[in-house]
C-alpha cells in the first residue's frame, strides 16, 4: 500500500485536500468518486506536488532541517499550537521544496497524523534518529523540549561538518593549482621545444623526451584515464552502499595509520552523542541502540554496536561488552562504565562525545599538518623535474647555436 495525497472538488464546488493509502492512483480516484468527489490531482507521499520522482528532485538539505527544527522549537516554546507553528513555518519558508514539504506535513497533521509520522513520509530529509527522538517527545508530552535538544544536536553535527570542510579547503586548492600547472607545462610549454628541435634537426635531451612522451600520453589517453576514474569512483560508491561488500573496505580503513585514528574518534563521538540524546529524551535503550547502529558509517563498528545490543538484551551493561574489543578507546569505555555504575550514563555519554569531538579536531589538524608539506614537496619535485627537463632543452639549444 502506498500513501497518496489528493486534491478534489465536492458536489458543492468546494476544494478538499487529504491523504489515502491505496494500491494505485486509479484506486484513489475510484474511492474519491464513490465519496462524491471529483479528483483534481494526486501524488505519492515521497514525491513532490508536481509528481516528480524524488530521485530527480532536489532533496531537503540538512541546513533546511536544522532551520525548520529551530523555528518549530522556538514557536512552540512561545506557546503556539503545532498547527499555528507549522503555518508560520510555511509562510516564512524560503525554499520552494521546503515549503511544499511543510504543506504536506501540515495537511497530514490536520488529518490526525502525528508530527513524527508526517515527517516519516519524507524520510529522505529526516533520519531514524530524528524520527525516534521526536516520537519519544510526543509520547512524553515534551515536544518543545525535544525539538530544542534536536536543534542542539543538529547544530553540533553541522559545526563538525563545517570544521572538516574548512580544514580540507587549503589542500584541495593547493592540489588543484598544482595539477593545473602540470597540465600547462606538459600540454603547452614542453611541446614547443619539441617543434623547435624538430625544425632544427636536433635530438632532444633524454629527460625532455620522457616528459614529452608523458605529455603526448595525456593528450591521447587522458580522456580514457578520466573516464576510467569516474567509473571506478561510481563502482566504489555502489560497493559502499552494500554492507557486505563494504565491510572489507572498512576493515582496511581501520588498519591505516592516521585514518583509523580519525575514523574511530568520529564514530565514538557519533555513538556517544546519539545515544545520549536518545536516552535523555526517554527512548528505551534497545531502541536507542538500534538507531545508533543505523547512524554509524563504519560497518565494523556497526557490528560491535549490534553485539552491545544483544548483550544488553541479556542484562549486561554497555561498557562490559566494549571492554572486550580493541576498537573503542579504553578511556571512553571507562567513562561509560562509570556512568552506568553511578546512574549518570547520559551526562557521561555527552562528556565522552565532547572529549572525542575535540580529539577529532586535533587529529584532523595533525593529519593535515603532516599531509600538506608532503603534498607540497611531492608536487614540487614533479614540477621541478619538468622545469629541469625544459632548461636542459634550452641549454642544448644554446650549445647548438654556438
N, C-alpha and C positions, 0 to 999 in steps of 0.2 A: 504494500500500500504506500502511496506517495501523497505527501501533503501538498494541496494546491490552494493558492489564493484566488479569489474571483471578485469580479465586479458585475453587477447585474441590475436590471431595471424591473421594478414591480409593476403590477397591473395599474397602480396609481401614478405611474411615471416617476417614481422615486428611485434614487440610486442606492443600492445596498452593497456593502462590501463584507467579505468574510473569508473563512477558510474551510476546507473539507478534505478528508482523506478519501482517496479513491484510487482505482487501478489505472485510470487514464483520464485525459481531458474530456473524452466523449462521455465517460461515466458521470463526471461532474456536471456536464451540460445537461444530461438526461435528468439527473436529480434536481437540478435547478428548475428545469421545465416542469417537473412534477410538482414542485413547490409553487408554480405560477410565476416564476421569474424568467426574464429574457436575458441570457448570458451576453455580456459585453466583452469581457476579457478574462483570461485565466492564465496563471503561470505557476510553475513549481516553486516550492519554498526556497530551494537552493539556486534559483536563477533570478535575474533582475526583472523589473517590471515590464521590460520590453521583450522578455522571453529569451534573452541572450544567455547562452550557457556560461556558467561561472568560469569555465576554463579559458574563455576568450575575454571575459570582463575583468577589469581591474579590481582586485580584492581590497578589502578594508585594511589599511595599514595599521601596524601596532601603535603608531602615534595617534591615529584616529581613535583606537580602542582606549588608549590612555586618557585622551581628552574627554571622550564620552563618559568614562568611569568617573573621572574627576568632577565633571559638571553634574553628573547624576548624584554623586555623593554630597556635593555642596547644596544642591537644590533640595534634596530630601532632608538634609540636616537642618535646612532653614524652615522646614515644616510643610513643604509642598507634598501633595499626594503623588504617587507613582505616575498616574495619568498626566497630571499637570507638569511634572518634571520631564516626561517624555515629549510632551507637546512643545515645551520650551526648548528642548534639545533640537527638535525638528526645525523650529523657527530660526535657531542660531547656527544650524549645521552649514558649514562652508562647502563641504564636499558633496556633490550630487549623489555619489554612490552611498555615502554615509546617510544622507537624508532619506534616500529610497529605502535603505535597510531599516532605519528608525521608524519610518511609516509602517512597514510591515510588522515590526515588533510591537508598535503601539496598537495596531489592529488586532494582533494576537492577544495582547493583554486585555483589550476591550472585550474580547470574546471569552474571557475567563482563563486564559493560559497564563501560567506563572512566568515571571521575567526570565528565569533561568531556562525554562523550556522554549520561550520565544527566542532567546539568544542562541539556543542549541540548533535552531533551524538555520543558523548562519555559522556553522561550525568551522568554516574557513577563516573566520575572524576571531572566534572565541575557542580557546583550547579547553581540554578536560579540567585542568587546574582551575581556570576561571569559573567554569560552569559549576563544578563541585563546591567551590568556595561560596558561590552565590546561593546555591541550594541550601547550604548549611545556614547561611544568614537568614534566608526565608523561613526555614524551619524554626529557627530560634527567635524570629521576630526582630532581628537586629540588622536589617538590610542596609541601613545608612552606615552603620559601623563597619560592616563587611566591605562595602564599597570604598570606604576610606582606607581600609587595610589593603584592598586590592590596588588602590591608587598608589600607595607607598611601594608596594611590591613591583608594580609596573614601572614606576619612576626609577627604582633601583636597577631593574633589568635594563632600562633604557640608558642609564648612566654608564653601566658596564659596557654596553654595546658601543656607545659613543667614544669611550676611552680606547677601546680596541681599534675602532675606525681611525681615530686621531693618531694613534701610535703607528698605524700602517701607511699613513699618507706619505711621509718622507721617503721610506724605502720604495714605495710604488712610483713616486715622481722620479726618484733617482734612477731606477731601473728603466723607466720609460725614456728618459733623456739619453741614457747610455745606449739603449737599443736603437733609438733614432740616429744617434751619432754614428754608430757602427754601420747602419744601413746607408747613410750618406757617404761614408768613406768607401764602403765596399761597392756600392752601385753607381757612384758618380765620380769620386775623386780618382780611385785606383785605375778604373778602365781608361782614363785619359792618358795615362802613361803607356798603357798597352798599345793604344793607337799611335802615340808619338814614336815609340820604339819600333813599331812595325813599319812606319813610314821611313825611318832612318836605317832600317835593315839590321838593327841590333837586337841582341837577345837580352831579355830582362833578367835581373838577378833572381836566384832561386827563391828567396823569401817572397819577392814580389810576385813571382809566378804562382806560388802557393796561395797567396792572398787573392789573386785574380781568379784562380780556379774555384776558390770558395765563393767569390762574388758571382761567377758565372753559374755555379750550382744553385745559389739563392735565386738568381734570375729565372733559371729554367725550372727548378723544382720547389721553389719557395712556396708556391700555392698548394702543392701536394702536402708539404710539411704542415702548413696551416690547417688544411682540410683534415689530415690525419690527427692533428692535435685536437681539433674540435670534436671529431668522432670519439677520440679517446676520453675526453672530458665528459661527453654525454654518456658513454658506457660506464664510466666510473660513477657518475651521478645515479644512473639507473641501478647499478650494483649496490650503491649505498642505501637505496630505498628498500632493498631486500635484506631483512635482518640476518638471515642465514649466510648470505653471501658477504655481508658487511663485516661479520664477526672477525674473519682473519685480518682484514684491514685494520680494524680497531685494536686487535691484539698487537699488530706490528707497531701502530702508533704509540701504544703504551710501553713499548720496549725502546723507543727512540729517546736519546738524551735531550733535555730541554723541552721537547714536545710533550713527553709523558708527564713531566712536572706541571706544565701549564694545563694539560687536559685533566689531570687528577684534581688539581685545585679548583678548576672551573666546575667540574661535576660535583665535588664535595660541597662547594658553596651553593650550587643549584639544589642539590639534595637537601641540605640543611635548611635553606630559606624556604623552599617549597613546603617541606614537611612542617616547619614551624608555623607558616601561615595557615595551612590547612588545620592543624591541631588547635591553633588559637581561635579558629572560627567554628570549632565544635564538630569537625569532620572525624568520624571514627578512624582509629589508627590503621586498620586494614584497608579501608577505602582510600585513606591518605597515601599509604604506601603504593597502592595501585596507580594513583595519579602521579606520584613522584616517579615511579618506574617509567611511565609513559613520557614524562618530561625530560628524562635523561637522554643524551645523544649517543653515548658510547655503549655498545651492546654488551661488552664485557662487564661494565659496571651495572648495567641493567640486570644482568643475570645475578649479580651479587645482591642487588636490592630485592629481587624475587626470592632469593634464599632467605633474606631477612624477613620477608613477609610470611614465608612458610614457617619459620621458627617462631614468629610472633603468634601465629595461629596455634602453635603447640605450647604457648605460655612462656616462651623465653623473651628476653629483652633484646632491644635493637643492638646495643653495644656488645652483647655476648657473642653475636654472630659476626659482627665486624672485626672483633679481636682475632678471629681465626683465619683471616685472609690478609694478604700482604699489600693490598691496593690502598685502602683507606689509611691516611696518616695516623700514627699512634696518638698524637695529641688530640685530634678530632674525636677519636673513639673514646679516649679517657674523659673528655668533656661531656660527651653524650652519656657515658655511663654515670658520671657524677650527677647529671641532670635527672636520670632515671632514679637514682638512689635517693635524691633529695626531693623528688616530686616536682622538679622545676625543669622538665625536659624542653618545653617550648622556649623559655628565655635562653637556655643553654644552646639550643639549636641556632637561635638568632645570633648568639655570640660566635659560634663556630662559623656561621655564614659570613659575619663581618670580618673575622680574622682571615679567612681564606680568600675573601674578596680583595683584601689589602695585599695578601701574599701573591695573589694572581697578578695584580697590577705591577708589583715589584718584579715578578718572574718575567712578565712580558717585557718590561723595561730592560732587564738584564739581557734577555734574549736579543732584543733589538740593538742594544749597546754593543753586543758581540757580533751580530749579523751585519750591521751597517758597515764597519770597517772591512770585514771580509768581502762584502759585496763591492765596495769601492776599490779595494786592492785588485780583486779578480777582474773587474771591468777595466780598471786602469792598465793591467797587464795586457789584456786583449787589444785595447785601443793603442797602447804603446807599441805593440808588435806590428800593428798595421801601419802606424806612422813611421816606424823604423824601416819597414819594407819600402815605403814611399820615398824616404830620404835616401835609401840605398839606390833606388832607381834614379833619383835626381843626381846623386854623385856619379853614378855610372854614365849618365847623360853628359855631365861636365867633362869626365875623362875622355869621352868620345869626341867632344868638341875640341879638346886640346890635341 
